[in-house]
């Protein structure tokens, strides 16, 4: 019997494949946007863009990749996977807030 804190295992293969494909598309899209932000950083040397790119990767691709990698690691519990994914999200948001509120802009220097 499945308890209130447990999840079902398995499912329709088409749904599982669609979910994996959409996760990969999300991760690749966020990496592409981060690459464009880094290109902007290289042109302008605005360090806020660099922190924004780091935050975007940690917020989107980081949790996806960590969940996929750690799901295949037998020594990591579901709580450990969730902790790693949520830590990545929190660090990504912190990097974005840092980029917005702390890093001085070129006009401010």
Secondary structure, 3 states (H helix, E strand, C coil): CCCCCCCCCCCCHHHHHHHHHHHHHHHHHHHHHHHHHHHHHHHHCCHHHHHHHHHHHHHHHHHHHHHHHHHCCCCCCHHHHHHHHHHHHHHHHHHHHHHHHCCCCHHHC
